[in-house]
Amino acid sequence: DGKPTSDKHGQVRLRHGDEEVRQTQSPFALYPGEKLFSKVSPLQVVAPLTSIKLRAIRDFDDHHAGDEWLFHGPGTYIPRVEITVVEVVRATIIKPNEALRLKALKEFTDSSGVERATGEEWLIREAGAYTPAVEEKIVQTVAGVVLTPKKALQLEASRTFTDYHGIERKAGEQWLITNAQTELHIPDVFERVVGEVSITTLSSRQYAIVLDPISEATGKPQLGLRELRK
């Protein structure tokens, strides 16, 4: 009921080593043995696009000691003795034509419902504010490359994966992304940019010989072949 209890000698019982957070209430006096842990402090106001990272220092409710989670703003954080504030986390703004590269610090299910393995990396492509979960780490911001009718992008797969356009790429495979496919390309986590490729223009009095031309049917190089283009 919030009232102190006394032992048989009339001394107020103390919970030695414990702490207590007191909020709005009537003025009170400290009983013998009680001490203020710190001066009276204002409640922490969490601004929009800001969160605070919390950590449980003892078991309580559905949390276990060591658990971490975020308290998202805007709002006022009410402290508890079972919780410590680790740090303030500010949202990262993803601009148009950019993506945010993330890495999983441990196994978890992300905000999109996708299960992530420890060390896995992926991109967040949606423009707007993004606050990483406690299980995520921001690796870098990835800028998109604008493609024109006269410029393409040569890419190489660092491992076998399915790209953003739904095409399976084998480790070490190289390919072009052209303006006909997309006007802007953001390199995925398993794509290495080899370089930009400029279009080759031939006049009516010129020709070119292409070695190992790409097959239109398979999209793969035809090794050992030559093709005359004019």
VOZABA-63782 format. One record per residue: residue number from 1; x, y, z of N, C-alpha, C in turn. Coordinates in pm, 1 decimal, padded with zeros to 6 digits. Layout:
BEGIN
PT   pos        n_X        n_Y        n_Z       ca_X       ca_Y       ca_Z        c_X        c_Y        c_Z
PT   NUM          X          Y          Z          X          Y          Z          X          Y          Z
...
***
This chain:
BEGIN
PT   pos        n_X        n_Y        n_Z       ca_X       ca_Y       ca_Z        c_X        c_Y        c_Z
PT     1    00082.3   -00121.0    00000.0    00000.0    00000.0    00000.0    00086.1    00126.7    00000.0
PT     2    00217.6    00111.6   -00011.9    00306.0    00226.9   -00018.2    00347.1    00282.1    00116.7
PT     3    00300.3    00220.9    00225.3    00334.2    00270.0    00358.4    00453.1    00192.5    00413.5
PT     4    00544.4    00259.2    00481.2    00661.2    00188.7    00536.7    00619.6    00094.9    00649.9
PT     5    00698.9   -00009.4    00669.7    00676.7   -00103.7    00779.3    00793.6   -00094.8    00876.3
PT     6    00770.0   -00134.4    00999.3    00872.8   -00124.9    01103.2    00900.6   -00261.9    01161.9
PT     7    01023.6   -00278.3    01216.1    01055.8   -00404.0    01282.8    01008.2   -00395.5    01428.1
PT     8    01042.9   -00496.3    01508.5    00993.8   -00501.8    01646.7    01051.9   -00391.9    01733.9
PT     9    01162.1   -00329.6    01683.5    01223.6   -00222.1    01759.7    01173.5   -00084.4    01714.5
PT    10    01079.5   -00085.0    01620.7    01024.2    00041.0    01572.2    01105.9    00107.2    01463.8
PT    11    01209.5    00037.0    01412.0    01292.0    00092.5    01304.9    01226.7    00062.5    01168.3
PT    12    01228.6    00161.5    01081.0    01171.7    00142.7    00946.9    01255.2    00039.7    00871.7
PT    13    01185.9   -00056.0    00810.8    01256.4   -00160.3    00733.6    01306.4   -00100.5    00602.4
PT    14    01429.2   -00135.1    00567.5    01490.2   -00087.3    00443.5    01517.3   -00204.6    00349.1
PT    15    01503.5   -00180.3    00219.0    01543.4   -00278.7    00118.3    01686.9   -00242.7    00077.7
PT    16    01782.2   -00292.6    00153.6    01921.1   -00252.5    00136.2    01970.8   -00283.7   -00005.4
PT    17    02033.2   -00184.1   -00067.6    02090.2   -00202.3   -00200.9    01990.9   -00184.7   -00313.3
PT    18    01862.6   -00169.6   -00280.8    01760.8   -00154.9   -00384.7    01739.5   -00007.4   -00414.9
PT    19    01669.8    00018.8   -00524.5    01638.7    00154.9   -00565.1    01489.2    00166.7   -00591.9
PT    20    01441.4    00289.4   -00594.7    01299.6    00314.4   -00619.0    01285.5    00446.2   -00693.5
PT    21    01201.5    00444.7   -00798.1    01173.5    00565.8   -00873.1    01042.3    00624.4   -00822.6
PT    22    01045.1    00750.2   -00784.2    00924.5    00816.3   -00736.3    00887.9    00928.5   -00832.9
PT    23    00757.9    00932.7   -00866.5    00709.7    01032.8   -00960.6    00617.0    01129.6   -00887.4
PT    24    00523.1    01188.0   -00960.9    00433.9    01287.7   -00903.0    00362.9    01233.1   -00779.0
PT    25    00382.0    01297.7   -00665.6    00318.9    01256.6   -00540.9    00332.0    01371.1   -00439.8
PT    26    00273.7    01348.3   -00325.0    00281.2    01450.1   -00220.6    00425.1    01462.8   -00171.4
PT    27    00463.3    01577.9   -00122.1    00599.1    01593.5   -00067.1    00627.5    01485.3    00036.9
PT    28    00750.2    01438.5    00038.8    00786.0    01330.3    00130.4    00920.5    01357.9    00194.6
PT    29    00939.3    01298.1    00310.1    01067.7    01306.0    00380.5    01139.3    01172.7    00367.0
PT    30    01269.7    01176.0    00366.6    01348.7    01053.6    00360.5    01357.3    00992.8    00499.6
PT    31    01328.8    00863.1    00506.5    01339.8    00793.2    00633.8    01487.0    00766.9    00664.2
PT    32    01519.7    00743.6    00789.2    01658.8    00710.7    00824.9    01709.6    00592.7    00742.1
PT    33    01822.8    00611.6    00676.1    01880.3    00506.6    00592.0    01852.9    00527.4    00444.4
PT    34    01749.6    00606.1    00409.0    01721.1    00635.6    00269.0    01809.7    00749.9    00221.7
PT    35    01848.7    00744.7    00094.7    01929.6    00850.1    00034.7    01880.0    00876.6   -00106.5
PT    36    01889.7    01001.3   -00148.7    01860.7    01033.6   -00287.8    01976.9    00984.7   -00374.1
PT    37    01945.3    00905.4   -00475.0    02049.5    00853.3   -00563.7    02109.5    00966.9   -00646.8
PT    38    02024.8    01059.2   -00688.2    02069.6    01176.9   -00761.9    01971.2    01288.6   -00733.0
PT    39    01999.3    01404.1   -00784.7    01907.3    01515.1   -00761.7    01776.7    01490.7   -00836.4
PT    40    01673.2    01561.9   -00796.3    01544.6    01551.4   -00864.3    01563.3    01594.8   -01009.5
PT    41    01520.8    01509.2   -01103.7    01546.9    01533.0   -01245.3    01416.6    01537.5   -01323.9
PT    42    01414.0    01614.6   -01432.6    01295.3    01615.4   -01519.5    01287.6    01485.0   -01598.3
PT    43    01166.8    01447.5   -01636.6    01149.1    01329.0   -01719.5    01209.7    01353.9   -01857.5
PT    44    01257.9    01247.6   -01918.0    01322.2    01258.9   -02049.6    01216.5    01260.8   -02158.5
PT    45    01214.9    01368.4   -02236.6    01122.5    01381.3   -02348.8    01193.7    01334.2   -02475.7
PT    46    01133.4    01238.4   -02544.0    01192.2    01182.2   -02666.1    01126.3    01250.5   -02785.4
PT    47    01206.5    01316.3   -02867.2    01155.3    01394.8   -02979.4    01114.5    01305.3   -03096.5
PT    48    01037.3    01359.3   -03190.3    01006.5    01284.0   -03312.3    01134.2    01244.9   -03385.3
PT    49    01130.0    01133.4   -03455.6    01244.1    01079.7   -03530.8    01361.8    01045.1   -03440.3
PT    50    01333.4    01027.0   -03313.1    01436.7    00992.1   -03214.8    01386.1    00877.7   -03128.9
PT    51    01475.8    00792.1   -03085.3    01443.0    00682.3   -02994.7    01551.4    00675.3   -02888.0
PT    52    01521.0    00606.8   -02780.4    01625.0    00578.5   -02682.0    01637.3    00426.7   -02669.7
PT    53    01761.6    00383.5   -02664.3    01791.3    00240.7   -02651.2    01793.9    00205.4   -02503.9
PT    54    01713.9    00106.5   -02467.0    01700.9    00066.2   -02327.6    01757.3   -00073.8   -02307.3
PT    55    01803.1   -00100.5   -02184.5    01855.5   -00233.1   -02150.7    01804.0   -00273.1   -02012.8
PT    56    01754.8   -00395.8   -02002.9    01708.7   -00447.4   -01873.3    01829.6   -00489.6   -01791.4
PT    57    01836.2   -00442.8   -01666.0    01947.8   -00479.6   -01578.9    01906.5   -00585.5   -01476.4
PT    58    01776.9   -00620.9   -01479.2    01726.5   -00731.5   -01397.6    01600.4   -00784.8   -01463.3
PT    59    01561.6   -00903.9   -01428.8    01440.4   -00962.0   -01484.2    01317.7   -00888.0   -01432.5
PT    60    01222.8   -00862.2   -01523.7    01093.4   -00806.5   -01483.7    00994.5   -00828.1   -01597.0
PT    61    00868.2   -00846.9   -01561.8    00762.3   -00870.5   -01659.7    00808.4   -00975.0   -01761.7
PT    62    00805.4   -00937.5   -01892.2    00846.7   -01030.9   -01997.7    00990.8   -01011.0   -02040.7
PT    63    01064.2   -00928.5   -01969.5    01202.6   -00899.5   -02005.9    01299.3   -00973.5   -01912.9
PT    64    01415.7   -01002.8   -01969.5    01522.7   -01066.3   -01892.8    01643.4   -00972.9   -01890.7
PT    65    01725.4   -00987.4   -01789.8    01845.3   -00904.6   -01779.3    01928.7   -00916.5   -01906.2
PT    66    01966.3   -00802.5   -01962.4    02044.1   -00801.4   -02086.3    01961.6   -00773.1   -02209.5
PT    67    01828.8   -00789.0   -02201.2    01743.5   -00757.1   -02315.9    01756.7   -00609.3   -02351.7
PT    68    01751.5   -00580.9   -02481.4    01756.7   -00442.6   -02528.6    01640.6   -00415.8   -02623.0
PT    69    01589.5   -00293.5   -02620.9    01480.7   -00254.6   -02709.4    01479.4   -00102.6   -02721.4
PT    70    01391.8   -00052.1   -02808.8    01383.6    00091.5   -02833.3    01252.7    00149.3   -02781.0
PT    71    01263.0    00268.5   -02726.2    01145.2    00348.6   -02692.7    01140.8    00460.3   -02796.8
PT    72    01036.0    00458.5   -02881.7    01028.2    00551.3   -02993.9    00956.1    00680.5   -02954.5
PT    73    01009.1    00792.6   -03003.3    00942.8    00920.2   -02983.4    00841.9    00945.9   -03093.4
PT    74    00756.8    01047.0   -03080.5    00758.6    01140.7   -02968.8    00688.8    01083.1   -02845.1
PT    75    00739.4    01117.5   -02730.0    00680.7    01069.9   -02606.0    00768.8    01105.3   -02487.6
PT    76    00717.5    01078.7   -02369.8    00791.4    01102.5   -02245.7    00826.6    00968.2   -02184.2
PT    77    00954.4    00946.2   -02160.4    01000.0    00818.8   -02104.7    00990.0    00821.5   -01952.7
PT    78    00921.2    00721.8   -01897.8    00908.2    00706.2   -01753.5    01012.9    00604.6   -01707.6
PT    79    01111.1    00644.2   -01629.6    01218.4    00551.6   -01590.7    01170.5    00443.6   -01493.8
PT    80    01242.5    00332.7   -01494.7    01220.1    00223.4   -01401.0    01355.2    00177.4   -01348.7
PT    81    01357.6    00126.0   -01226.7    01484.9    00082.7   -01168.5    01539.0   -00040.7   -01239.8
PT    82    01451.8   -00114.1   -01308.3    01496.9   -00235.1   -01378.4    01559.8   -00204.1   -01513.5
PT    83    01555.8   -00077.2   -01555.6    01598.1   -00039.0   -01690.8    01703.2    00070.7   -01683.6
PT    84    01801.2    00061.0   -01772.1    01899.0    00167.6   -01787.6    01893.6    00219.6   -01930.6
PT    85    01914.6    00348.6   -01947.3    01917.6    00409.5   -02080.4    02058.5    00395.1   -02136.2
PT    86    02069.6    00331.1   -02252.9    02200.9    00306.2   -02313.4    02245.9    00425.3   -02397.1
PT    87    02159.7    00469.1   -02489.3    02197.0    00579.0   -02577.7    02073.3    00633.3   -02648.0
PT    88    02090.8    00749.7   -02706.3    01986.8    00810.2   -02789.0    02013.3    00770.2   -02934.4
PT    89    01910.1    00722.9   -03003.6    01923.1    00679.2   -03142.8    01838.5    00772.0   -03229.7
PT    90    01901.1    00835.3   -03325.9    01829.8    00925.0   -03416.0    01805.0    00857.7   -03550.4
PT    91    01688.7    00881.9   -03605.8    01653.5    00821.4   -03733.9    01745.4    00873.2   -03843.9
PT    92    01775.5    00787.0   -03940.1    01852.7    00825.3   -04057.7    01755.5    00853.5   -04171.8
PT    93    01772.7    00965.6   -04238.8    01684.9    01002.3   -04349.2    01739.6    00942.0   -04478.6
PT    94    01658.5    00858.8   -04542.0    01694.9    00800.2   -04671.5    01637.2    00890.2   -04779.5
PT    95    01723.5    00951.2   -04857.1    01680.2    01043.1   -04961.9    01639.5    00965.0   -05086.9
PT    96    01562.4    01027.4   -05175.6    01533.0    00962.0   -05304.3    01662.5    00926.1   -05376.0
PT    97    01662.3    00814.8   -05445.7    01778.6    00766.0   -05520.5    01891.5    00718.6   -05429.2
PT    98    01858.0    00688.3   -05303.5    01954.8    00633.2   -05210.4    01896.6    00509.0   -05142.6
PT    99    01984.4    00433.1   -05077.8    01942.0    00317.6   -04998.4    02031.1    00310.2   -04875.4
PT   100    01982.6    00240.6   -04775.4    02057.3    00224.0   -04650.9    02099.5    00078.1   -04639.8
PT   101    02228.8    00056.2   -04624.7    02280.9   -00080.2   -04612.6    02289.7   -00116.9   -04465.3
PT   102    02224.3   -00227.0   -04429.5    02216.7   -00271.2   -04290.4    02284.5   -00406.4   -04272.9
PT   103    02323.8   -00434.4   -04148.5    02384.6   -00562.9   -04113.7    02321.5   -00613.6   -03984.4
PT   104    02287.3   -00742.5   -03983.6    02226.4   -00802.8   -03864.8    02334.4   -00837.9   -03762.8
PT   105    02315.7   -00790.4   -03639.2    02410.4   -00819.7   -03532.1    02382.9   -00954.9   -03469.0
PT   106    02260.6   -01004.6   -03485.5    02224.3   -01138.1   -03439.0    02099.4   -01181.1   -03513.0
PT   107    02059.8   -01306.0   -03496.4    01940.7   -01355.4   -03564.1    01816.1   -01286.0   -03509.4
PT   108    01729.5   -01240.5   -03601.7    01605.3   -01176.6   -03560.1    01514.0   -01164.5   -03680.7
PT   109    01391.3   -01122.1   -03657.7    01296.1   -01094.5   -03765.0    01281.7   -00943.9   -03776.8
PT   110    01308.7   -00890.2   -03896.0    01309.2   -00744.6   -03911.2    01167.8   -00688.0   -03918.7
PT   111    01159.2   -00556.2   -03936.7    01029.7   -00488.2   -03935.3    00941.5   -00527.3   -04053.2
PT   112    01001.3   -00586.6   -04157.7    00924.2   -00632.1   -04273.2    00882.1   -00778.1   -04260.3
PT   113    00917.4   -00840.6   -04147.3    00881.7   -00980.5   -04126.3    00978.2   -01079.6   -04187.3
PT   114    01095.7   -01032.0   -04230.6    01196.1   -01119.1   -04292.2    01293.7   -01166.1   -04185.7
PT   115    01320.0   -01296.3   -04181.6    01415.7   -01350.8   -04085.5    01558.1   -01322.5   -04133.3
PT   116    01638.6   -01264.8   -04045.6    01775.6   -01229.6   -04079.9    01873.2   -01313.4   -03997.9
PT   117    01981.3   -01357.7   -04063.2    02085.2   -01434.7   -03996.1    02195.8   -01340.2   -03949.7
PT   118    02269.9   -01382.0   -03848.6    02380.5   -01300.5   -03796.9    02480.8   -01270.6   -03908.6
PT   119    02514.3   -01143.4   -03927.3    02609.8   -01103.6   -04030.3    02548.0   -01075.8   -04165.4
PT   120    02420.2   -01107.9   -04182.8    02354.0   -01084.3   -04311.9    02342.3   -00934.4   -04338.5
PT   121    02355.8   -00896.8   -04464.8    02342.1   -00757.1   -04504.3    02232.9   -00742.9   -04609.7
PT   122    02166.0   -00629.0   -04608.8    02059.1   -00602.1   -04705.1    02039.5   -00452.5   -04717.9
PT   123    01955.9   -00412.3   -04814.4    01930.2   -00271.6   -04840.4    01787.3   -00232.9   -04803.6
PT   124    01772.7   -00112.5   -04750.1    01642.3   -00049.0   -04732.1    01633.9    00060.1   -04838.3
PT   125    01541.1    00043.8   -04933.5    01535.6    00133.6   -05048.9    01426.8    00240.2   -05037.0
PT   126    01332.9    00224.7   -04943.7    01222.6    00319.5   -04933.1    01271.8    00452.2   -04875.7
PT   127    01239.6    00562.0   -04945.0    01279.8    00694.6   -04897.5    01201.2    00730.7   -04771.6
PT   128    01265.9    00804.1   -04681.7    01201.5    00846.2   -04558.0    01292.4    00823.5   -04438.9
PT   129    01236.8    00838.8   -04320.5    01313.4    00820.7   -04197.1    01318.7    00673.2   -04159.5
PT   130    01435.7    00627.2   -04119.3    01451.4    00487.2   -04077.9    01533.7    00481.3   -03949.2
PT   131    01477.3    00413.0   -03849.9    01547.1    00391.1   -03723.8    01586.9    00244.7   -03714.7
PT   132    01715.8    00213.8   -03710.4    01756.6    00072.8   -03704.1    01717.3    00010.2   -03570.6
PT   133    01675.8   -00116.0   -03576.1    01644.2   -00190.5   -03454.8    01773.4   -00218.4   -03377.5
PT   134    01759.1   -00263.3   -03254.3    01878.3   -00289.8   -03172.5    01959.2   -00405.9   -03229.8
PT   135    01896.1   -00488.2   -03313.2    01967.4   -00601.5   -03373.5    02032.8   -00564.4   -03505.6
PT   136    02017.1   -00438.0   -03547.8    02069.2   -00393.9   -03676.4    02180.9   -00291.4   -03659.0
PT   137    02268.3   -00287.9   -03758.8    02375.9   -00189.2   -03763.4    02377.0   -00125.6   -03901.0
PT   138    02386.3    00008.0   -03905.5    02396.5    00076.3   -04034.4    02540.2    00064.6   -04084.8
PT   139    02555.7    00009.2   -04203.9    02688.5   -00005.0   -04263.7    02725.7    00121.1   -04341.0
PT   140    02634.8    00163.7   -04429.5    02662.3    00282.6   -04509.0    02537.1    00323.0   -04586.0
PT   141    02541.6    00444.8   -04639.2    02438.7    00490.7   -04731.5    02489.0    00467.2   -04872.9
PT   142    02404.9    00404.6   -04956.1    02443.9    00368.8   -05092.7    02372.3    00462.3   -05189.1
PT   143    02448.9    00533.0   -05270.9    02391.7    00625.9   -05368.2    02362.5    00553.1   -05499.2
PT   144    02251.7    00588.9   -05561.9    02216.4    00529.7   -05690.1    02295.8    00592.2   -05803.9
PT   145    02309.6    00517.4   -05911.9    02381.0    00565.0   -06031.0    02277.3    00593.0   -06139.5
PT   146    02277.7    00714.9   -06190.6    02183.9    00752.6   -06296.5    02236.6    00700.8   -06430.0
PT   147    02149.7    00629.2   -06502.6    02187.6    00573.2   -06631.9    02120.5    00653.8   -06743.5
PT   148    02193.5    00677.3   -06848.8    02142.7    00752.1   -06963.8    02148.0    00661.4   -07086.5
PT   149    02084.2    00702.8   -07196.0    02094.2    00621.3   -07319.0    02236.8    00601.6   -07367.7
PT   150    02330.2    00685.6   -07317.5    02469.1    00674.8   -07361.4    02560.9    00616.9   -07254.1
PT   151    02504.4    00576.9   -07140.3    02588.4    00523.9   -07032.6    02522.0    00404.5   -06966.1
PT   152    02598.4    00296.2   -06948.1    02551.4    00176.1   -06879.7    02644.4    00147.1   -06762.4
PT   153    02603.4    00052.5   -06678.8    02681.1    00018.4   -06559.7    02719.7   -00129.3   -06567.7
PT   154    02849.2   -00156.6   -06554.2    02898.1   -00293.8   -06555.7    02912.3   -00343.4   -06412.3
PT   155    02848.4   -00456.6   -06382.8    02845.3   -00510.5   -06247.4    02903.0   -00650.9   -06244.1
PT   156    02946.6   -00691.7   -06124.2    02997.9   -00827.9   -06102.6    02938.7   -00881.8   -05972.5
PT   157    02896.1   -01007.9   -05975.9    02837.2   -01070.4   -05857.7    02947.4   -01123.2   -05766.7
PT   158    02943.1   -01084.5   -05638.0    03041.2   -01133.7   -05541.8    03003.4   -01272.1   -05489.4
PT   159    02878.4   -01310.6   -05508.4    02831.0   -01444.2   -05472.8    02703.6   -01469.3   -05551.6
PT   160    02659.7   -01593.9   -05554.3    02536.7   -01627.1   -05625.7    02416.3   -01569.6   -05550.8
PT   161    02330.8   -01497.9   -05623.8    02213.4   -01437.6   -05561.9    02112.9   -01401.3   -05670.2
PT   162    01993.8   -01360.6   -05629.5    01891.0   -01312.6   -05721.7    01885.2   -01160.8   -05709.0
PT   163    01904.7   -01090.7   -05820.3    01915.7   -00945.0   -05813.4    01779.1   -00877.7   -05799.8
PT   164    01781.6   -00745.9   -05797.1    01661.1   -00665.7   -05773.1    01558.1   -00685.1   -05883.7
PT   165    01604.4   -00724.1   -06004.2    01515.0   -00744.3   -06117.5    01467.7   -00889.6   -06128.7
PT   166    01501.8   -00972.2   -06028.8    01455.9   -01110.2   -06026.3    01538.8   -01206.5   -06108.8
PT   167    01658.9   -01165.4   -06148.8    01746.4   -01250.3   -06230.3    01852.5   -01312.8   -06141.4
PT   168    01871.1   -01444.5   -06155.9    01973.6   -01512.9   -06076.6    02111.3   -01484.8   -06135.3
PT   169    02203.2   -01443.3   -06047.9    02339.8   -01414.2   -06089.2    02434.3   -01511.2   -06019.3
PT   170    02530.1   -01564.2   -06094.8    02628.6   -01656.3   -06039.6    02750.7   -01579.1   -05990.0
PT   171    02817.3   -01633.5   -05889.8    02938.1   -01569.8   -05836.4    03039.6   -01549.3   -05947.9
PT   172    03091.6   -01427.1   -05959.7    03188.6   -01394.7   -06063.2    03127.9   -01350.7   -06194.5
PT   173    02997.4   -01368.0   -06211.4    02931.5   -01327.8   -06336.6    02931.2   -01175.8   -06349.3
PT   174    02948.7   -01126.9   -06472.7    02942.6   -00984.7   -06501.1    02830.2   -00956.8   -06599.9
PT   175    02767.9   -00839.3   -06587.1    02658.3   -00802.7   -06675.3    02644.2   -00651.4   -06678.4
PT   176    02560.9   -00603.6   -06771.6    02535.6   -00461.3   -06786.3    02394.0   -00426.5   -06741.0
PT   177    02381.4   -00313.1   -06678.0    02251.7   -00252.6   -06649.3    02242.4   -00128.2   -06736.1
PT   178    02140.5   -00122.4   -06822.7    02128.3   -00012.4   -06916.7    02006.5    00073.6   -06885.8
PT   179    01999.6    00186.0   -06954.5    01887.8    00278.4   -06939.8    01756.7    00214.8   -06984.5
PT   180    01766.0    00112.5   -07070.5    01644.1    00044.3   -07115.2    01580.8   -00036.0   -07001.1
PT   181    01661.5   -00076.8   -06903.4    01609.7   -00153.6   -06789.6    01562.7   -00063.3   -06676.6
PT   182    01639.5    00039.1   -06647.3    01606.7    00130.6   -06538.9    01684.0    00260.1   -06557.4
PT   183    01626.8    00371.4   -06513.9    01695.1    00499.6   -06524.5    01790.9    00522.9   -06408.5
PT   184    01775.0    00443.3   -06301.1    01861.4    00458.3   -06183.8    01886.3    00320.6   -06123.1
PT   185    02010.0    00292.2   -06090.2    02042.5    00161.8   -06029.4    02118.1    00182.5   -05899.1
PT   186    02069.2    00118.5   -05794.4    02137.6    00118.8   -05665.0    02205.6   -00017.0   -05649.3
PT   187    02338.9   -00021.8   -05647.9    02409.2   -00150.5   -05637.6    02369.0   -00227.1   -05511.7
PT   188    02335.5   -00354.5   -05530.2    02295.8   -00439.8   -05417.9    02419.2   -00482.8   -05338.8
PT   189    02396.0   -00550.0   -05225.7    02507.8   -00585.7   -05137.0    02600.7   -00688.3   -05200.5
PT   190    02549.4   -00765.9   -05298.6    02633.0   -00867.6   -05362.2    02676.5   -00825.1   -05501.8
PT   191    02661.8   -00697.1   -05532.4    02702.8   -00644.3   -05662.2    02823.8   -00551.8   -05645.0
PT   192    02924.4   -00574.3   -05726.5    03041.7   -00486.7   -05728.4    03039.7   -00408.1   -05858.3
PT   193    03052.0   -00276.9   -05847.7    03054.0   -00192.7   -05967.1    03191.6   -00202.8   -06031.9
PT   194    03195.7   -00260.7   -06151.3    03321.7   -00272.2   -06224.9    03356.5   -00138.6   -06288.4
PT   195    03255.7   -00070.8   -06341.5    03279.6    00059.6   -06403.2    03161.6    00100.9   -06488.5
PT   196    03169.9    00221.1   -06540.3    03068.3    00272.1   -06631.0    03111.8    00245.7   -06774.5
PT   197    03016.1    00209.8   -06859.2    03044.7    00176.5   -06998.4    02972.0    00275.6   -07087.8
PT   198    03045.3    00343.7   -07172.2    02985.5    00439.4   -07265.4    02942.0    00368.1   -07392.6
PT   199    02837.2    00419.7   -07455.2    02786.6    00360.1   -07577.8    02885.5    00384.4   -07691.8
PT   200    02895.4    00286.8   -07780.3    02980.7    00300.4   -07898.8    02892.6    00338.1   -08017.3
PT   201    02924.3    00448.0   -08081.5    02844.5    00497.2   -08193.4    02920.9    00475.0   -08323.4
PT   202    02853.0    00415.5   -08424.3    02913.3    00390.4   -08555.0    02840.9    00473.6   -08660.6
PT   203    02917.6    00531.8   -08747.3    02857.8    00604.4   -08859.5    02826.8    00506.7   -08972.2
PT   204    02767.7    00556.2   -09076.7    02731.2    00469.2   -09190.4    02853.8    00414.8   -09261.7
PT   205    02971.9    00471.1   -09233.3    03093.8    00427.4   -09301.1    03189.2    00356.6   -09203.9
PT   206    03136.8    00313.1   -09090.4    03221.6    00247.1   -08990.9    03163.3    00111.5   -08954.7
PT   207    03249.9    00027.2   -08895.7    03205.7   -00102.3   -08844.1    03293.0   -00137.5   -08723.7
PT   208    03250.3   -00237.1   -08650.2    03327.2   -00283.6   -08534.0    03312.9   -00434.8   -08524.1
PT   209    03416.4   -00499.2   -08473.2    03414.2   -00643.8   -08450.9    03411.4   -00666.4   -08299.8
PT   210    03312.1   -00739.2   -08252.8    03294.2   -00765.6   -08110.6    03334.0   -00909.3   -08081.9
PT   211    03424.9   -00927.6   -07985.7    03467.6   -01061.2   -07944.2    03376.2   -01112.7   -07834.5
PT   212    03349.1   -01242.3   -07834.0    03265.3   -01308.0   -07732.1    03132.8   -01233.9   -07714.0
PT   213    03056.4   -01213.1   -07822.7    02932.2   -01136.0   -07811.8    02829.2   -01205.9   -07723.2
PT   214    02743.4   -01125.2   -07663.8    02639.1   -01176.8   -07575.8    02526.9   -01237.4   -07660.4
PT   215    02482.0   -01355.9   -07621.8    02370.0   -01419.8   -07689.6    02239.8   -01354.6   -07645.9
PT   216    02156.3   -01314.7   -07741.0    02027.5   -01255.5   -07707.8    01934.9   -01356.8   -07642.2
PT   217    01954.5   -01485.0   -07671.5    01866.6   -01589.3   -07617.6    01898.2   -01620.2   -07471.8
PT   218    02028.4   -01628.1   -07439.2    02068.3   -01669.8   -07304.1    02120.8   -01554.8   -07219.1
PT   219    02164.6   -01445.8   -07285.8    02224.5   -01336.4   -07211.1    02365.7   -01366.8   -07164.5
PT   220    02427.3   -01474.0   -07217.0    02562.1   -01514.8   -07177.2    02660.5   -01490.5   -07291.7
PT   221    02789.9   -01470.0   -07259.6    02889.9   -01451.0   -07364.7    02907.1   -01577.6   -07448.7
PT   222    02920.5   -01560.2   -07578.8    02948.5   -01672.0   -07669.7    03099.7   -01674.6   -07692.2
PT   223    03166.0   -01748.0   -07604.5    03311.9   -01747.0   -07602.4    03368.8   -01798.7   -07733.4
PT   224    03471.3   -01729.0   -07785.1    03540.3   -01771.5   -07906.6    03478.2   -01719.4   -08034.4
PT   225    03359.5   -01659.2   -08026.9    03293.4   -01608.1   -08146.9    03327.3   -01462.1   -08169.5
PT   226    03308.8   -01419.9   -08293.9    03323.8   -01280.9   -08331.9    03196.8   -01235.5   -08398.9
PT   227    03166.0   -01107.0   -08383.4    03043.8   -01055.1   -08444.8    03075.1   -00920.5   -08509.6
PT   228    03032.6   -00908.8   -08636.4    03053.4   -00783.4   -08709.8    02932.8   -00693.2   -08688.6
PT   229    02957.6   -00574.3   -08645.1    02849.0   -00477.5   -08624.4    02878.7   -00351.8   -08705.3
PT   230    02773.4   -00304.4   -08773.4    02789.4   -00183.6   -08854.9    02657.5   -00110.6   -08863.5
***
